């Protein structure tokens, strides 16, 4: 693809690094921004810069936040004894959209995947286990995607906490095996949370 401007070429190259955005789509987006009022494009750039520089991760659950403790963890109306274990922040958003869950979350930041070089120590597992050891959590809800990596991660955490006084459950398999949680519709995901089952039972399925 030939460019008449190095500035345009750089902008297209940067835009094309986004997921699902090829060079042609990136060019279309960049040209669209050039046709918009300059203030609009500058506003977008400033918003992205501010987000990247100032975004924080909740010191308790690892969710994305503007402050040290996210709005969910600081909400006195949430059930602090119930923790929903998820892969990333998109899953928190998906479950929150169901309005079916009133506990807290713990964002692992991924799932165990030896093929990708991701082991237990690359995830936020130790801090979750510490919450159980300290007696802060009375129930863990495993809400990872129903894939081999998700099930492996669930089982690893379960083995770390099985000697402690904590109930473990997993979301009901209304979520199809192999599906990513973020793509489930809100009704199905909500029912899966409400109808969760003991984790030990899921090992026998």
N, C-alpha and C positions, 0 to 999 in steps of 0.2 A: 504494500500500500504506500503510494507516494504522497508526501505532504508538502504543501507550499510554504509551511511555517514550522519551524522547530518548536515554537511554543505550543502550537496545536498538536504536534506529534507527541510531545511530552505529556500533555494533558490526556490524550487518547491512550497512551501507553499506561499511564497511572490508572485511568478509569477501567481499562481492560483487565486489571488485576483482580477486580471484584468477581465473586463467584457468579458464574452464569453469564458474564459479560464478555463477549468477543470483541474483536477490533472494530467490526462494522457497527455493532450496537454502541460501543464506546464513542465512536465518531459521531453517531447520530445524537447521543446525549450531549456531547461537548458542543456540537453545533447548535443544539437547542438552547444550551445555556448562553451561548454567544448572542442569541437573538433576544434573550430576556433582558430586562433592565439590569444594569451593572450591580445595583444594590442587592438584587435577589441572589445573584451568584456569589457575591461577597458574603452575604448572610449565610449561605450554605457552607462556604469555606470556613467561616468563623465558628459556626456551630460544630463542625467536625473537629476543628482545631481545639476548641474549648472542651468538647467531650473527651478527646484523646488525652488532653493534659490534665483534666480535673476529675475524671471518672474514678470512683473508688470501688473496692470490693468489701462488702459487709464483713466486719471482723468476726461475726458469729456464724453466718451461713454461707459466705462467699458469693452472695448475690450481688449484682451490679447496683451501685447506690451513689447518691450525691454526697452522703455523709458516712461517718464511720460505722453506724449501725443503721441498717436499712429500715424502711417503713414497716415491713412485715415483722421483723424481729422486735422493733420498738413498740409495736401495737399491743397494749395491755389486754385487748380482747382476744388475742390468739392463744391457743392451747400450747403452752410451752413444753408439755410432756410428750407431745406427739411431733415427730420429725419425719418429713417426707424426703427421702433421698433421691435426688435427680442428677442427671448427667450434666446439664448446663442451664443457663439462665432462660433459654427459650422454653424449657420444660416448666419452669416456675410460672412463666407467663401463660402457658397453655393451661395449667391446672388452675391458676387464679381465675382465668376466664370462665371456668365452670361454676364458680361460686359454691362449690361442694366441699371445700376443704378449709378448715379454720385453725390448723396447726402451723408449725414452723417448717422450714426447709433446710436442707443441707446440699449445697451444690458441689459435686465431686470434681467438676472440671474435665470430665471425660469418662472413659471406661477402660478397664484392663484389656489390652490388645497386644499380646506378644508379637504378632505379625507386624505391628506398627511401632514396636519398641516401647510400648506404654505399659509400665508395671504399676503395682500398688503404690509405690513410693512417689510416683509421678502425679498422683491424685490426692485430693483432700480427704483421705481416709483416716489418718491418724487423729485429726481433730474431732472427727465423728466418733471414733472409738472412745476418745477421752470424755466426750459428753455422756456416753453410756456408763463408763467407769465412775464418773462423778455423780451418777444418779439423776442427771438432768433430763434424760430421755426415758420414758416408760414404754413408748412404742416407736419402732422404726417402720416406716412404710417404704418398701422398695418400689420405686416408680421409674426404673430404668427401662429402656426399650427392650422388648422381648426378642433379643438377638442372642447369639452365642456369647458375644462379649458382655452384653448386659447381664446375662444369667451367671457368667463367670464372676463378674464383679459383685453381684448380689451374694453369691455363695462365699466369696472370699471375706466379705464384711461379716456375714453370718457366722463364719468360723471364728472371727476375732472377738465376737461379743456373746457367743452362745453360753458362756459360763456366768453371765451377768443377768440381773433381774430386769429383763427388758423383753417385751413382746414384739415379735417381728411379723410383719404381714407384707403381702405383695398385692399390687393392684390386680383386680380380676381380669381374666384374659378376654375381656371384651375388646381389648386391643389385640389385633391380629398378630400372630407370631411373625417376627421379622419386620414389623412396622416401626417407624420412628414415632416417638410420642408426640412431637410437635405437629405432626400431620393428621392426628386423630381429630375427629369432630368433637365439639364440646360436650354433646350429650353422651356419647360413648365413653369419653374420658371421665366425665363426671360420675357416671354409673360405675366405672371401674374403680374409682376412688372410694365411693360409698360401699361397694360390694367387695372390698378387698378381702383376701383370705390369709390365714396363717402361712408364713413363709415355708414352714416345714411341710405343709400340704402340697406346696407347689413343686417340691423336690420329688414327689411321687407321681406327678402328672406325666 
